[in-house]
Amino acid sequence: MEETNPLGTEKVSHLLMQFSIPAIIGMMVNALYNVVDRIYIGNAPALGANGLAGITIGFPIMIILLSIGLLFGVGGATLFSMKLGEKKPREAEQALGNAFSLLLFSGLLFMILGQLFLAPILQLFGASATVLPFATEYMRIIFFGAIFQIVSLGLNNFLRADGQPKLAMVTMFMGAGVNIILDPVFIYLFDMGMAGAALATILSQFISMVWILSYFLSRRSHHQIQLKNMQLKLPVATRITTLGLPNFLLQLGNSLLNVVLNMNLLAYGGDIAVSGMGIVNSVQTILLMPITGLVQGAQPIVSFNYGAKKFQRVKEAQKLAILTATAIVVIGWIMTRLMPELLVSLFNREPELIEFGSQALRAWFLFLPVIGFQIVASNFFQATGRTRSAIFLTLTRQIILLIPAILIFSRQWGMTGLLHAAPFADGVSALVTGIWYYVGIKQLTKEEAGLGSVDYEV
């Protein structure tokens, strides 16, 4: 019954804290998977800058893995939350079962394709002859663990939607904690190099997957994964995929962005520029993962209350999320202004790399303060089922604006232009999202006033 579900009755600010803080902590910890690998690899004498470049080349593939987990995880959890809000628990459990099947199948497919076409993929993604052996050693093992990452990441969204935000956080803590402990053991003690870093990553993801499955296959969960719900139903699978598309396309675009970026960095600055941007990517991951966690925490609140037609609660959750996101990115922006050299030196202390990395950090994050709003406002359309609007807005920054800006600005102004493509895309995308969001909230207010359902899709 609705009155027993706190998503529809409890104070919105308390709910946002309850759901978002564990998600933020969890995403920050989850970000450490790739970042810790880079820190250990960058400081390993036998790996250094080439090792950093190798993992940077593999980063777009890691993003694709993430995107598949989000496609079926966020899409499934959004449908799950909306059906619970509509008081349709059986349909919610069917969304859970179908999403789990989609996660399993896609993880297995990704693993097989990765093993078959590893070298050509890495060369396509910009690996030079020097860097290719480092990237190959790392990514071959990562591909073997693809199913672990996709399933654990995807089902983590259902933990929050099932009312277990703290358990979702603990799951990420477990995985990242194991990774942090195993990394130095495999890389330094066993002298396994790139392979050691990758092995530590997939073992930690395996533990996370087992932990989540033990919850959803037990009576502890409010809604279990059941065999009867795992049989794919086309309308359910299609709806899950549609709802997850904005996150999927955003991350896929991020992967394409990194490929274009790596190729242009190689052309204008060589392997040292690729290594330096690997550090920038790591810092960006740390700075923006709290926003991802905030959005994940807000999603079930917004989706449930939208399904329950409690539009005032939807608007209140959005307002609080935007204010919080802006505060987070402003703090991150100040750090990139005051201590760029310190941030770069965590990964590698080669003078040339510190010089380039510091310059790149200052330029790349120039308009960081507007990004919190852009991400949260875009997610509003996804959480309320306005998929086309969400897809358009999430692609604006990374694909529609940033990739062309990198290609045009680098040709006009070289490396300086390339590094300033990001603030250009950040500023324009925030402006476009602001206009879209203003219209969206006005239409929601009309619905609240009882003027009927209004479509404000693209």
Buried (B, 14 or more C-beta within 10 A) or exposed (E): EBEEBBBBBEEBEEBBBBBBBBBBBBBBBBBBBBBBBBBBBBBBEEBBBBBBBBBBBBBBBBBBBBBBBBBBBBBBBBBBBBBBBBEBEEBBBBBBBBBBBBBBBBBEBBBEEBEEEBEEBBBEBBBBEEBBBBBBBBBBBBBBBBBBBBBBBBBBBBBBBBBBBBBBBBBBBBBBBBBBEBBBEBBBEEEBBBBBBBBBBBBBBBBBBEBBBEBBEEEEBBBBBBEEBBEBBEEBBEBBBBBBBBBBBBBBBBBBBBBBBBBBBBBBBEBBBBBBBBBBBBBBBBBBBBBBBBBBBBBBBBBBBBBBEBBEBBBBBBBBBBEBBBEBBBEBBEBBEEEBEEBBBBBBEBEEBBBBBBBBBEBBBBBBBBBBBBBBBBBBBBBBBBBBBBBBBBBBBBBBBBBEBBBBBBEEEEBEBBBBBBBBBBBBBBEBBBEBBEEBBEBBBBBBEEEEEEEBEE
